Every structure is written in C-alpha cells, then in structure tokens.
Amino acid sequence: AGEATEGGQVTLPPDVGEAGADSTQFVERTSNPADATASGAEHFGGARPPGARRWLVAARVGGGAGAGGLPRVGPMWRGALIATWPRLRTELSGSYRSRQDVERADGQGARFDAWYVSGRVCPRWFGRPVALLVCAVVEGGAIRGVGQGLADNRAVQLPWFAPGLGLAAVWTPLRALGLWVGADTLVAGVRPRFSATHVGDLHRAGAVAARLGAGVEFYFH
C-alpha cells in the first residue's frame, strides 16, 4: 500500500512502481494488433516475408532401367536440373543407356547404346515431406549402332523421339535433400531401324518404351 503525503498524494513503493512501469511497457509493445499479426506470420509461416523467393533450384543424380529403344531391358544413368514451385515442377534431364550387343549365329551383328534428353512438366500434389507428381514427358535423343563382323563396321546414329506420361514421388526428409522415384511410359514417334547389306535388319526400336528410376535430389535454397 502507498503512503499518504502532504497534499493528499499517495506514493507507491519502489517495487510496485517498477512493476507498474513494466506492465505499461508490455501493453505498449503489444497494443498494436497489426504488429502482433505480422510477428506471428513471420515466425509461423502465415505470410511470406517481402522479397522471399517462391521457387527453388535443385539437381538430381541417379539411375534406373529402360525398356524400348534398345534391344533389351538394361541399366540407365540419369541426371536432372529442376525448378520447383509450390504447385508445379519442371525438369530437364539427361540419360545414357549402356551398351548392348546383338550377334547372329554367323558372328555378324552390332553394338548399340543411346543417349536421351527429356523435359518434364509436373503439377504437384501434397507437399513436404512427400510430394506426388503426374508429369507430361517429352524425350528426344539418338540411338547409336556400330557394326560387328560386317563388311562395313561403321557407326550409325539415328534420332529418337517419344512423348508420354510419368508418375513420381519425392520424399524430403531434410530441407536440402530429397529422394525421388519415378516411372515413365512413352510412345515412340520415331522408330530407328538398323540394317546391313546382305544381312537385313539387326534392330528396330519398339513402339512403346518405359523408364524406371530413382535418385537423390539436392535443393539450393
């Protein structure tokens, strides 16, 4: 309680005065609702801070298996550059299919390998830690054949083009790291055919191709 002084004024004890001052300062700090809302938005993600980037760049390295294009199912080595937004992802990827040999009973044949460049546009469903992707895919590249045991063993490179659809999932356990798995089904718009004089057809690419892969993604915030 305060003590009365001359003139009828009441003097508060020092501890009460200090508490009162602190209380007044606290009310002043929080009395502006707009400031409190902005502070909460900044810390809890309600509003994006001015100048914050809504997209990010990533890179992926991995491998998988491919069917179609070459004579048999075989391994692929893959890499991609990625730009991703909250509801959309685009990718530019390159891949290489390892060498495969085709040999006839008489010892004549050819060796084949292939490289591809593909573009993907993928709407995103859900978000972290798991995002699901349905992608429109366009793949182009070349299949190379080199004769073996032929009169002319020159190398021939023929174009490959195939559009299609893909499904993928990305798990991001860490802010800068993700794990990707995906599968594509492609319809060949161009079907290279390799043949040799006096031998006939050695290989023709199939009408449908499939790609199955997995990889590690690195995000650059």
Residue pairs with C-beta under 8 A, 6 or more apart in sequence:
2 10
2 11
2 12
2 13
2 16
3 10
3 11
4 10
5 11
12 20
30 36
38 47
40 46
41 47
42 49
48 54
54 85
54 86
55 83
55 84
55 85
56 83
56 84
56 219
56 220
56 221
57 81
57 82
57 83
57 219
57 220
58 81
58 82
58 83
58 84
58 178
58 217
58 218
58 219
58 220
59 79
59 80
59 81
59 82
59 217
59 218
59 220
60 78
60 79
60 80
60 82
60 91
60 93
60 180
60 215
60 216
60 217
60 218
61 78
61 79
61 215
61 216
62 78
62 79
62 180
62 213
62 214
62 215
62 216
63 75
63 76
63 77
63 78
63 213
63 214
63 215
64 75
64 76
64 78
64 211
64 212
64 213
64 214
65 73
65 74
65 75
65 76
65 211
65 212
65 213
66 73
66 74
66 75
66 76
66 95
66 97
66 209
66 210
66 211
66 212
67 73
67 206
67 209
67 210
67 211
68 186
68 188
68 205
68 206
68 208
68 209
68 210
69 97
69 114
69 143
69 160
69 188
69 205
69 206
69 209
70 97
70 100
70 112
70 113
70 114
70 143
70 203
70 205
71 100
71 102
71 112
71 203
72 100
74 97
74 98
74 100
75 97
75 98
76 95
76 96
76 97
76 98
76 211
76 213
77 95
77 96
77 98
78 93
78 94
78 95
78 213
78 215
79 93
79 94
79 95
80 91
80 92
80 93
80 94
80 215
81 91
81 92
81 93
82 89
82 90
82 91
82 217
83 89
83 90
84 90
84 124
85 124
86 124
86 127
87 123
87 124
88 121
88 122
88 123
88 124
89 120
89 121
89 122
89 124
89 133
90 119
90 120
90 121
90 122
91 118
91 119
91 120
91 122
91 135
92 117
92 118
92 119
93 117
93 118
93 119
93 120
94 115
94 116
94 117
94 118
95 115
95 116
95 118
95 211
96 113
96 114
96 115
96 116
97 113
97 114
97 115
97 116
98 113
99 111
99 112
99 113
100 111
100 112
100 113
101 109
101 110
101 111
101 112
101 148
102 109
102 110
102 111
102 112
102 202
102 203
103 109
103 148
103 149
104 199
106 149
107 149
108 148
108 149
108 150
108 196
108 199
109 147
109 148
109 149
109 202
110 145
110 146
110 147
110 148
110 150
110 194
110 196
110 202
110 203
111 145
111 146
111 148
112 143
112 144
112 145
112 146
112 194
112 203
113 143
113 144
114 141
114 142
114 143
114 144
114 160
115 141
115 142
116 139
116 140
116 141
116 160
117 139
117 140
117 141
118 137
118 138
118 139
118 140
119 137
119 138
120 135
120 136
120 137
120 166
121 135
121 136
122 133
122 134
122 135
122 136
122 166
122 168
123 133
123 134
124 131
124 132
124 133
125 131
125 132
125 133
125 134
126 132
128 172
129 171
129 172
129 173
130 169
130 170
130 171
130 172
131 169
131 170
131 172
132 167
132 168
132 169
133 166
133 167
133 168
133 169
133 170
133 182
134 165
134 166
134 167
135 165
135 166
135 167
135 168
135 182
135 184
136 163
136 165
136 166
137 163
137 164
137 165
137 166
137 184
137 186
138 162
138 163
139 160
139 161
139 162
139 163
139 164
139 184
139 186
139 209
140 159
140 160
140 161
140 162
141 159
141 160
142 157
142 158
142 159
142 160
143 157
143 158
143 160
143 192
143 205
144 155
144 156
144 157
144 158
145 155
145 156
145 157
145 158
145 194
145 202
145 203
146 153
146 154
146 155
146 156
147 153
147 154
147 155
147 196
150 196
150 199
151 197
151 198
152 196
152 197
156 194
158 192
158 193
158 194
159 190
159 192
160 188
160 190
160 192
160 205
161 188
161 189
161 190
162 186
162 187
162 188
162 189
162 190
162 209
163 186
163 187
163 189
164 184
164 185
164 186
164 187
164 209
165 184
165 185
166 182
166 183
166 184
166 185
166 211
167 182
167 183
168 180
168 181
168 182
168 183
169 180
169 181
169 182
170 178
170 179
170 180
170 217
171 178
171 179
172 178
172 179
172 217
172 219
173 179
175 219
175 221
176 218
176 219
176 220
176 221
177 216
177 217
177 218
177 219
178 216
178 217
178 218
178 219
179 214
179 215
179 216
179 217
180 213
180 214
180 215
180 216
180 217
181 213
181 214
182 211
182 212
182 213
182 214
183 210
183 211
183 212
183 213
184 210
184 211
185 208
185 209
185 210
186 208
186 209
186 210
186 211
187 207
187 208
187 209
188 205
188 206
188 207
188 208
188 209
191 204
191 205
191 206
191 207
192 204
192 205
193 201
193 203
193 204
193 205
194 201
194 202
194 203
194 204
195 201
195 202
196 202
